[in-house]
Amino acid sequence: MIEQIVADNSTWILLSVAAVVFSYLAIKSKSFKSFQFQISAFVILWIVGEAVGIIQEENVVYLGNENVGMQIHLASMILLSCILWLRYYTSKKSNKKMIERSEDYDN
């Protein structure tokens, strides 16, 4: 019983801290096209899905469907897939070289 209460509270604290950090990073990026903003938006959406899932597990709020948290997780995965695919597509379309080897990182 006590372990469950501690686990639930620590989960909420960690989710809140992560949400604040990634919200700060999204605001700091200043451009919707930056990879930092896009990944921060993905993580924030993922955190929201987790928070909704916890809220529904504890029967705090009923949102009409038992799987709303999982659906939000699915939306975040679709967002990540779109981000990565569009970045790859636009780099290939503009003939930019993508870094694929560790030798490319050498100065």
TORNUDO-414276 format. One record per residue: residue in one letter; x, y, z of N, C-alpha, C, O, CB in turn. Coordinates in nm, 2 decimals, decimal comma, padded with zeros to 4 digits, m for minus. Glycine has a CB too. Layout:
BEGIN
+------+--------+--------+--------+--------+--------+--------+--------+--------+--------+--------+--------+--------+--------+--------+--------+
| type |    npx |    npy |    npz |   capx |   capy |   capz |    cpx |    cpy |    cpz |    opx |    opy |    opz |   cbpx |   cbpy |   cbpz |
+------+--------+--------+--------+--------+--------+--------+--------+--------+--------+--------+--------+--------+--------+--------+--------+
|    A |      X |      Y |      Z |      X |      Y |      Z |      X |      Y |      Z |      X |      Y |      Z |      X |      Y |      Z |
...
+------+--------+--------+--------+--------+--------+--------+--------+--------+--------+--------+--------+--------+--------+--------+--------+
***
This chain:
BEGIN
+------+--------+--------+--------+--------+--------+--------+--------+--------+--------+--------+--------+--------+--------+--------+--------+
| type |    npx |    npy |    npz |   capx |   capy |   capz |    cpx |    cpy |    cpz |    opx |    opy |    opz |   cbpx |   cbpy |   cbpz |
+------+--------+--------+--------+--------+--------+--------+--------+--------+--------+--------+--------+--------+--------+--------+--------+
|    M |  00,08 | m00,12 |  00,00 |  00,00 |  00,00 |  00,00 |  00,09 |  00,13 |  00,00 |  00,07 |  00,21 | m00,08 | m00,09 |  00,00 |  00,12 |
|    I |  00,18 |  00,13 |  00,09 |  00,26 |  00,25 |  00,10 |  00,36 |  00,26 | m00,02 |  00,38 |  00,37 | m00,07 |  00,35 |  00,25 |  00,23 |
|    E |  00,40 |  00,14 | m00,07 |  00,49 |  00,14 | m00,18 |  00,42 |  00,20 | m00,30 |  00,47 |  00,27 | m00,39 |  00,54 |  00,00 | m00,21 |
|    Q |  00,29 |  00,16 | m00,32 |  00,21 |  00,21 | m00,43 |  00,19 |  00,36 | m00,42 |  00,20 |  00,43 | m00,53 |  00,07 |  00,14 | m00,43 |
|    I |  00,17 |  00,42 | m00,30 |  00,15 |  00,56 | m00,29 |  00,28 |  00,63 | m00,32 |  00,28 |  00,74 | m00,39 |  00,11 |  00,60 | m00,14 |
|    V |  00,39 |  00,58 | m00,28 |  00,52 |  00,64 | m00,31 |  00,55 |  00,63 | m00,46 |  00,60 |  00,73 | m00,52 |  00,64 |  00,57 | m00,23 |
|    A |  00,52 |  00,52 | m00,52 |  00,54 |  00,50 | m00,66 |  00,46 |  00,60 | m00,74 |  00,51 |  00,66 | m00,84 |  00,52 |  00,36 | m00,70 |
|    D |  00,33 |  00,61 | m00,71 |  00,24 |  00,71 | m00,78 |  00,29 |  00,85 | m00,76 |  00,29 |  00,92 | m00,86 |  00,10 |  00,69 | m00,73 |
|    N |  00,33 |  00,89 | m00,64 |  00,37 |  01,03 | m00,62 |  00,50 |  01,05 | m00,70 |  00,52 |  01,16 | m00,75 |  00,39 |  01,06 | m00,47 |
|    S |  00,60 |  00,96 | m00,69 |  00,72 |  00,98 | m00,76 |  00,70 |  00,99 | m00,91 |  00,77 |  01,06 | m00,98 |  00,82 |  00,87 | m00,73 |
|    T |  00,61 |  00,91 | m00,96 |  00,58 |  00,91 | m01,11 |  00,52 |  01,05 | m01,15 |  00,57 |  01,11 | m01,25 |  00,47 |  00,80 | m01,15 |
|    W |  00,43 |  01,10 | m01,07 |  00,38 |  01,24 | m01,09 |  00,49 |  01,34 | m01,09 |  00,49 |  01,43 | m01,17 |  00,27 |  01,27 | m01,00 |
|    I |  00,57 |  01,33 | m00,99 |  00,68 |  01,43 | m00,98 |  00,78 |  01,42 | m01,10 |  00,81 |  01,53 | m01,15 |  00,76 |  01,41 | m00,85 |
|    L |  00,82 |  01,30 | m01,13 |  00,91 |  01,29 | m01,25 |  00,84 |  01,33 | m01,38 |  00,91 |  01,39 | m01,46 |  00,95 |  01,14 | m01,26 |
|    L |  00,71 |  01,30 | m01,40 |  00,65 |  01,35 | m01,52 |  00,64 |  01,50 | m01,52 |  00,65 |  01,56 | m01,63 |  00,51 |  01,28 | m01,53 |
|    S |  00,61 |  01,56 | m01,41 |  00,60 |  01,71 | m01,40 |  00,73 |  01,77 | m01,43 |  00,74 |  01,87 | m01,51 |  00,55 |  01,75 | m01,26 |
|    V |  00,84 |  01,72 | m01,38 |  00,97 |  01,77 | m01,40 |  01,01 |  01,76 | m01,55 |  01,06 |  01,85 | m01,61 |  01,08 |  01,70 | m01,31 |
|    A |  00,98 |  01,64 | m01,61 |  01,01 |  01,62 | m01,75 |  00,93 |  01,71 | m01,84 |  00,98 |  01,77 | m01,93 |  00,98 |  01,47 | m01,79 |
|    A |  00,80 |  01,73 | m01,80 |  00,72 |  01,82 | m01,88 |  00,77 |  01,96 | m01,88 |  00,77 |  02,03 | m01,98 |  00,57 |  01,82 | m01,83 |
|    V |  00,81 |  02,01 | m01,76 |  00,87 |  02,15 | m01,75 |  01,00 |  02,16 | m01,83 |  01,01 |  02,26 | m01,90 |  00,89 |  02,18 | m01,60 |
|    V |  01,08 |  02,06 | m01,82 |  01,21 |  02,07 | m01,89 |  01,19 |  02,07 | m02,04 |  01,25 |  02,16 | m02,11 |  01,30 |  01,95 | m01,85 |
|    F |  01,11 |  01,98 | m02,09 |  01,08 |  01,98 | m02,24 |  01,00 |  02,10 | m02,29 |  01,02 |  02,14 | m02,40 |  01,02 |  01,85 | m02,28 |
|    S |  00,91 |  02,15 | m02,20 |  00,84 |  02,27 | m02,24 |  00,94 |  02,39 | m02,25 |  00,93 |  02,47 | m02,35 |  00,73 |  02,30 | m02,14 |
|    Y |  01,03 |  02,40 | m02,16 |  01,13 |  02,50 | m02,17 |  01,22 |  02,49 | m02,29 |  01,25 |  02,59 | m02,36 |  01,22 |  02,49 | m02,04 |
|    L |  01,26 |  02,37 | m02,33 |  01,34 |  02,34 | m02,45 |  01,26 |  02,38 | m02,57 |  01,31 |  02,43 | m02,67 |  01,38 |  02,20 | m02,45 |
|    A |  01,13 |  02,35 | m02,57 |  01,05 |  02,38 | m02,69 |  01,03 |  02,53 | m02,71 |  01,04 |  02,59 | m02,82 |  00,91 |  02,32 | m02,68 |
|    I |  01,02 |  02,60 | m02,60 |  01,00 |  02,75 | m02,60 |  01,14 |  02,81 | m02,64 |  01,14 |  02,91 | m02,71 |  00,96 |  02,81 | m02,47 |
|    K |  01,25 |  02,76 | m02,59 |  01,38 |  02,81 | m02,61 |  01,42 |  02,79 | m02,76 |  01,50 |  02,87 | m02,81 |  01,48 |  02,74 | m02,52 |
|    S |  01,37 |  02,69 | m02,83 |  01,41 |  02,67 | m02,97 |  01,37 |  02,78 | m03,06 |  01,45 |  02,80 | m03,16 |  01,35 |  02,54 | m03,01 |
|    K |  01,26 |  02,85 | m03,04 |  01,22 |  02,96 | m03,12 |  01,18 |  02,94 | m03,26 |  01,16 |  03,03 | m03,34 |  01,32 |  03,07 | m03,11 |
|    S |  01,18 |  02,81 | m03,31 |  01,14 |  02,78 | m03,44 |  01,07 |  02,65 | m03,45 |  01,12 |  02,55 | m03,39 |  01,27 |  02,78 | m03,54 |
|    F |  00,96 |  02,64 | m03,52 |  00,89 |  02,52 | m03,53 |  00,96 |  02,42 | m03,62 |  00,94 |  02,30 | m03,60 |  00,75 |  02,54 | m03,59 |
|    K |  01,05 |  02,47 | m03,70 |  01,13 |  02,38 | m03,79 |  01,25 |  02,32 | m03,73 |  01,31 |  02,22 | m03,78 |  01,17 |  02,45 | m03,91 |
|    S |  01,29 |  02,36 | m03,61 |  01,41 |  02,31 | m03,55 |  01,38 |  02,17 | m03,49 |  01,27 |  02,14 | m03,44 |  01,46 |  02,40 | m03,44 |
|    F |  01,48 |  02,09 | m03,50 |  01,47 |  01,95 | m03,45 |  01,45 |  01,95 | m03,30 |  01,37 |  01,86 | m03,25 |  01,60 |  01,87 | m03,48 |
|    Q |  01,51 |  02,04 | m03,23 |  01,49 |  02,05 | m03,08 |  01,34 |  02,07 | m03,05 |  01,29 |  02,01 | m02,96 |  01,57 |  02,17 | m03,03 |
|    F |  01,27 |  02,16 | m03,12 |  01,13 |  02,19 | m03,09 |  01,05 |  02,07 | m03,13 |  00,96 |  02,03 | m03,05 |  01,08 |  02,31 | m03,17 |
|    Q |  01,07 |  02,00 | m03,24 |  00,99 |  01,89 | m03,28 |  01,01 |  01,77 | m03,18 |  00,91 |  01,71 | m03,15 |  01,03 |  01,85 | m03,42 |
|    I |  01,13 |  01,74 | m03,14 |  01,15 |  01,63 | m03,05 |  01,09 |  01,67 | m02,91 |  01,03 |  01,58 | m02,84 |  01,30 |  01,60 | m03,03 |
|    S |  01,10 |  01,80 | m02,87 |  01,04 |  01,84 | m02,74 |  00,89 |  01,83 | m02,75 |  00,82 |  01,78 | m02,65 |  01,08 |  01,99 | m02,71 |
|    A |  00,83 |  01,86 | m02,86 |  00,68 |  01,85 | m02,88 |  00,64 |  01,70 | m02,87 |  00,54 |  01,66 | m02,81 |  00,63 |  01,91 | m03,01 |
|    F |  00,72 |  01,61 | m02,93 |  00,69 |  01,47 | m02,92 |  00,70 |  01,42 | m02,78 |  00,61 |  01,35 | m02,74 |  00,80 |  01,39 | m03,01 |
|    V |  00,80 |  01,46 | m02,71 |  00,81 |  01,41 | m02,57 |  00,70 |  01,47 | m02,48 |  00,65 |  01,40 | m02,39 |  00,95 |  01,45 | m02,51 |
|    I |  00,66 |  01,59 | m02,50 |  00,55 |  01,65 | m02,42 |  00,42 |  01,58 | m02,45 |  00,35 |  01,55 | m02,36 |  00,53 |  01,80 | m02,46 |
|    L |  00,40 |  01,54 | m02,58 |  00,28 |  01,46 | m02,61 |  00,28 |  01,33 | m02,55 |  00,18 |  01,27 | m02,50 |  00,26 |  01,45 | m02,76 |
|    W |  00,40 |  01,27 | m02,54 |  00,42 |  01,14 | m02,48 |  00,39 |  01,15 | m02,33 |  00,33 |  01,06 | m02,27 |  00,56 |  01,08 | m02,51 |
|    I |  00,44 |  01,25 | m02,26 |  00,42 |  01,27 | m02,12 |  00,27 |  01,29 | m02,09 |  00,22 |  01,24 | m01,99 |  00,50 |  01,39 | m02,07 |
|    V |  00,20 |  01,37 | m02,18 |  00,06 |  01,39 | m02,16 | m00,02 |  01,26 | m02,17 | m00,11 |  01,23 | m02,09 |  00,00 |  01,49 | m02,27 |
|    G |  00,02 |  01,17 | m02,26 | m00,04 |  01,04 | m02,27 | m00,02 |  00,96 | m02,15 | m00,11 |  00,89 | m02,10 |  00,02 |  00,97 | m02,39 |
|    E |  00,10 |  00,96 | m02,09 |  00,13 |  00,89 | m01,97 |  00,04 |  00,95 | m01,85 | m00,01 |  00,87 | m01,77 |  00,28 |  00,90 | m01,93 |
|    A |  00,04 |  01,08 | m01,84 | m00,04 |  01,14 | m01,73 | m00,19 |  01,11 | m01,75 | m00,25 |  01,08 | m01,65 | m00,02 |  01,29 | m01,74 |
|    V | m00,24 |  01,11 | m01,87 | m00,38 |  01,07 | m01,89 | m00,41 |  00,93 | m01,85 | m00,51 |  00,89 | m01,79 | m00,43 |  01,10 | m02,03 |
|    G | m00,31 |  00,84 | m01,89 | m00,32 |  00,70 | m01,85 | m00,33 |  00,68 | m01,70 | m00,40 |  00,60 | m01,65 | m00,21 |  00,62 | m01,91 |
|    I | m00,24 |  00,75 | m01,63 | m00,24 |  00,74 | m01,48 | m00,37 |  00,79 | m01,42 | m00,42 |  00,73 | m01,33 | m00,12 |  00,82 | m01,42 |
|    I | m00,42 |  00,91 | m01,47 | m00,54 |  00,96 | m01,42 | m00,66 |  00,87 | m01,44 | m00,74 |  00,85 | m01,35 | m00,57 |  01,10 | m01,49 |
|    Q | m00,66 |  00,80 | m01,55 | m00,77 |  00,70 | m01,58 | m00,75 |  00,58 | m01,50 | m00,85 |  00,52 | m01,45 | m00,78 |  00,67 | m01,73 |
|    E | m00,63 |  00,53 | m01,47 | m00,61 |  00,41 | m01,39 | m00,66 |  00,44 | m01,24 | m00,71 |  00,35 | m01,18 | m00,46 |  00,38 | m01,39 |
|    E | m00,64 |  00,56 | m01,20 | m00,68 |  00,59 | m01,06 | m00,83 |  00,64 | m01,05 | m00,88 |  00,68 | m00,95 | m00,59 |  00,70 | m01,00 |
|    N | m00,90 |  00,63 | m01,17 | m01,04 |  00,67 | m01,17 | m01,07 |  00,81 | m01,12 | m01,17 |  00,84 | m01,06 | m01,12 |  00,57 | m01,09 |
|    V | m00,97 |  00,90 | m01,15 | m00,99 |  01,04 | m01,11 | m01,09 |  01,11 | m01,21 | m01,18 |  01,18 | m01,17 | m00,86 |  01,12 | m01,11 |
|    V | m01,07 |  01,08 | m01,34 | m01,16 |  01,14 | m01,44 | m01,19 |  01,03 | m01,55 | m01,10 |  00,95 | m01,58 | m01,09 |  01,26 | m01,51 |
|    Y | m01,31 |  01,02 | m01,59 | m01,34 |  00,93 | m01,70 | m01,36 |  01,01 | m01,83 | m01,44 |  01,10 | m01,84 | m01,47 |  00,85 | m01,67 |
|    L | m01,28 |  00,97 | m01,93 | m01,27 |  01,05 | m02,05 | m01,35 |  00,99 | m02,17 | m01,33 |  01,02 | m02,28 | m01,13 |  01,07 | m02,10 |
|    G | m01,44 |  00,89 | m02,13 | m01,52 |  00,83 | m02,24 | m01,46 |  00,70 | m02,30 | m01,54 |  00,63 | m02,36 | m01,55 |  00,93 | m02,34 |
|    N | m01,34 |  00,68 | m02,28 | m01,27 |  00,56 | m02,34 | m01,16 |  00,52 | m02,24 | m01,09 |  00,60 | m02,19 | m01,22 |  00,59 | m02,48 |
|    E | m01,15 |  00,39 | m02,23 | m01,05 |  00,34 | m02,13 | m00,91 |  00,36 | m02,19 | m00,81 |  00,35 | m02,11 | m01,07 |  00,20 | m02,10 |
|    N | m00,89 |  00,37 | m02,32 | m00,76 |  00,37 | m02,38 | m00,72 |  00,51 | m02,43 | m00,64 |  00,51 | m02,52 | m00,76 |  00,27 | m02,49 |
|    V | m00,76 |  00,61 | m02,37 | m00,73 |  00,75 | m02,42 | m00,58 |  00,77 | m02,41 | m00,51 |  00,83 | m02,49 | m00,81 |  00,86 | m02,35 |
|    G | m00,52 |  00,73 | m02,30 | m00,38 |  00,74 | m02,27 | m00,30 |  00,67 | m02,38 | m00,20 |  00,73 | m02,43 | m00,34 |  00,69 | m02,14 |
|    M | m00,34 |  00,55 | m02,41 | m00,27 |  00,48 | m02,52 | m00,29 |  00,54 | m02,66 | m00,20 |  00,54 | m02,74 | m00,32 |  00,33 | m02,52 |
|    Q | m00,40 |  00,60 | m02,68 | m00,43 |  00,67 | m02,81 | m00,34 |  00,79 | m02,82 | m00,29 |  00,82 | m02,93 | m00,58 |  00,70 | m02,82 |
|    I | m00,32 |  00,86 | m02,71 | m00,23 |  00,97 | m02,71 | m00,08 |  00,93 | m02,74 | m00,01 |  00,99 | m02,81 | m00,24 |  01,05 | m02,58 |
|    H | m00,05 |  00,81 | m02,67 |  00,09 |  00,76 | m02,70 |  00,10 |  00,72 | m02,85 |  00,20 |  00,75 | m02,91 |  00,11 |  00,63 | m02,62 |
|    L |  00,00 |  00,67 | m02,91 |  00,00 |  00,63 | m03,05 |  00,01 |  00,76 | m03,13 |  00,09 |  00,76 | m03,23 | m00,13 |  00,56 | m03,09 |
|    A | m00,06 |  00,87 | m03,10 | m00,04 |  00,99 | m03,17 |  00,10 |  01,05 | m03,16 |  00,15 |  01,10 | m03,26 | m00,14 |  01,10 | m03,11 |
|    S |  00,16 |  01,03 | m03,04 |  00,30 |  01,08 | m03,03 |  00,39 |  01,00 | m03,12 |  00,49 |  01,05 | m03,17 |  00,34 |  01,07 | m02,88 |
|    M |  00,37 |  00,87 | m03,13 |  00,45 |  00,78 | m03,21 |  00,43 |  00,82 | m03,36 |  00,53 |  00,82 | m03,44 |  00,42 |  00,63 | m03,19 |
|    I |  00,31 |  00,85 | m03,40 |  00,28 |  00,89 | m03,54 |  00,35 |  01,02 | m03,56 |  00,41 |  01,04 | m03,67 |  00,13 |  00,90 | m03,56 |
|    L |  00,35 |  01,11 | m03,47 |  00,42 |  01,24 | m03,48 |  00,57 |  01,22 | m03,50 |  00,63 |  01,28 | m03,58 |  00,39 |  01,33 | m03,36 |
|    L |  00,63 |  01,13 | m03,42 |  00,77 |  01,11 | m03,43 |  00,80 |  01,05 | m03,57 |  00,90 |  01,09 | m03,63 |  00,82 |  01,01 | m03,32 |
|    S |  00,72 |  00,95 | m03,61 |  00,74 |  00,90 | m03,74 |  00,74 |  01,00 | m03,85 |  00,82 |  01,00 | m03,95 |  00,64 |  00,79 | m03,77 |
|    C |  00,64 |  01,09 | m03,85 |  00,62 |  01,20 | m03,94 |  00,74 |  01,29 | m03,94 |  00,79 |  01,33 | m04,04 |  00,50 |  01,28 | m03,92 |
|    I |  00,79 |  01,33 | m03,82 |  00,90 |  01,42 | m03,81 |  01,02 |  01,36 | m03,88 |  01,09 |  01,42 | m03,96 |  00,93 |  01,45 | m03,66 |
|    L |  01,05 |  01,23 | m03,84 |  01,17 |  01,17 | m03,90 |  01,16 |  01,15 | m04,05 |  01,26 |  01,17 | m04,12 |  01,20 |  01,03 | m03,83 |
|    W |  01,04 |  01,10 | m04,09 |  01,03 |  01,08 | m04,24 |  01,04 |  01,21 | m04,31 |  01,10 |  01,21 | m04,42 |  00,89 |  01,01 | m04,26 |
|    L |  00,97 |  01,32 | m04,27 |  00,98 |  01,44 | m04,34 |  01,12 |  01,50 | m04,34 |  01,16 |  01,56 | m04,44 |  00,88 |  01,54 | m04,28 |
|    R |  01,19 |  01,49 | m04,23 |  01,33 |  01,53 | m04,23 |  01,41 |  01,46 | m04,33 |  01,50 |  01,51 | m04,40 |  01,39 |  01,52 | m04,09 |
|    Y |  01,40 |  01,33 | m04,33 |  01,47 |  01,24 | m04,43 |  01,43 |  01,28 | m04,57 |  01,52 |  01,30 | m04,66 |  01,44 |  01,09 | m04,40 |
|    Y |  01,30 |  01,29 | m04,60 |  01,25 |  01,32 | m04,73 |  01,30 |  01,46 | m04,78 |  01,35 |  01,47 | m04,89 |  01,10 |  01,32 | m04,73 |
|    T |  01,30 |  01,56 | m04,70 |  01,34 |  01,69 | m04,74 |  01,49 |  01,70 | m04,76 |  01,54 |  01,77 | m04,84 |  01,30 |  01,80 | m04,64 |
|    S |  01,57 |  01,62 | m04,68 |  01,72 |  01,62 | m04,70 |  01,75 |  01,55 | m04,83 |  01,84 |  01,59 | m04,90 |  01,79 |  01,55 | m04,58 |
|    K |  01,68 |  01,44 | m04,86 |  01,70 |  01,37 | m04,99 |  01,66 |  01,46 | m05,11 |  01,73 |  01,46 | m05,21 |  01,63 |  01,24 | m04,99 |
|    K |  01,55 |  01,53 | m05,09 |  01,50 |  01,61 | m05,20 |  01,59 |  01,73 | m05,23 |  01,61 |  01,77 | m05,35 |  01,36 |  01,67 | m05,16 |
|    S |  01,65 |  01,78 | m05,13 |  01,74 |  01,90 | m05,15 |  01,89 |  01,85 | m05,17 |  01,98 |  01,94 | m05,18 |  01,73 |  01,99 | m05,03 |
|    N |  01,91 |  01,72 | m05,18 |  02,04 |  01,66 | m05,21 |  02,14 |  01,70 | m05,10 |  02,26 |  01,71 | m05,13 |  02,09 |  01,71 | m05,34 |
|    K |  02,10 |  01,72 | m04,98 |  02,19 |  01,74 | m04,87 |  02,25 |  01,60 | m04,83 |  02,18 |  01,50 | m04,83 |  02,12 |  01,81 | m04,75 |
|    K |  02,38 |  01,61 | m04,79 |  02,44 |  01,48 | m04,75 |  02,40 |  01,46 | m04,60 |  02,41 |  01,55 | m04,52 |  02,60 |  01,49 | m04,76 |
|    M |  02,36 |  01,34 | m04,58 |  02,33 |  01,30 | m04,44 |  02,45 |  01,23 | m04,38 |  02,52 |  01,16 | m04,45 |  02,21 |  01,21 | m04,44 |
|    I |  02,48 |  01,26 | m04,26 |  02,59 |  01,20 | m04,19 |  02,56 |  01,06 | m04,15 |  02,46 |  01,04 | m04,08 |  02,63 |  01,29 | m04,06 |
|    E |  02,63 |  00,97 | m04,20 |  02,60 |  00,83 | m04,18 |  02,72 |  00,75 | m04,12 |  02,70 |  00,64 | m04,06 |  02,56 |  00,76 | m04,30 |
|    R |  02,84 |  00,81 | m04,12 |  02,96 |  00,74 | m04,07 |  03,02 |  00,82 | m03,96 |  03,00 |  00,94 | m03,95 |  03,06 |  00,71 | m04,18 |
|    S |  03,09 |  00,75 | m03,86 |  03,15 |  00,82 | m03,76 |  03,27 |  00,91 | m03,81 |  03,31 |  01,00 | m03,74 |  03,20 |  00,72 | m03,65 |
|    E |  03,33 |  00,87 | m03,92 |  03,44 |  00,95 | m03,98 |  03,39 |  01,09 | m04,02 |  03,47 |  01,18 | m04,03 |  03,50 |  00,88 | m04,10 |
|    D |  03,26 |  01,10 | m04,05 |  03,21 |  01,23 | m04,09 |  03,21 |  01,33 | m03,98 |  03,20 |  01,45 | m04,00 |  03,07 |  01,22 | m04,15 |
|    Y |  03,22 |  01,28 | m03,85 |  03,22 |  01,37 | m03,74 |  03,36 |  01,43 | m03,71 |  03,37 |  01,53 | m03,63 |  03,17 |  01,30 | m03,62 |
|    D |  03,46 |  01,37 | m03,76 |  03,60 |  01,42 | m03,73 |  03,62 |  01,56 | m03,79 |  03,57 |  01,59 | m03,89 |  03,70 |  01,32 | m03,79 |
|    N |  03,69 |  01,64 | m03,71 |  03,72 |  01,77 | m03,76 |  03,83 |  01,78 | m03,86 |  03,86 |  01,89 | m03,90 |  03,76 |  01,86 | m03,64 |
+------+--------+--------+--------+--------+--------+--------+--------+--------+--------+--------+--------+--------+--------+--------+--------+
***
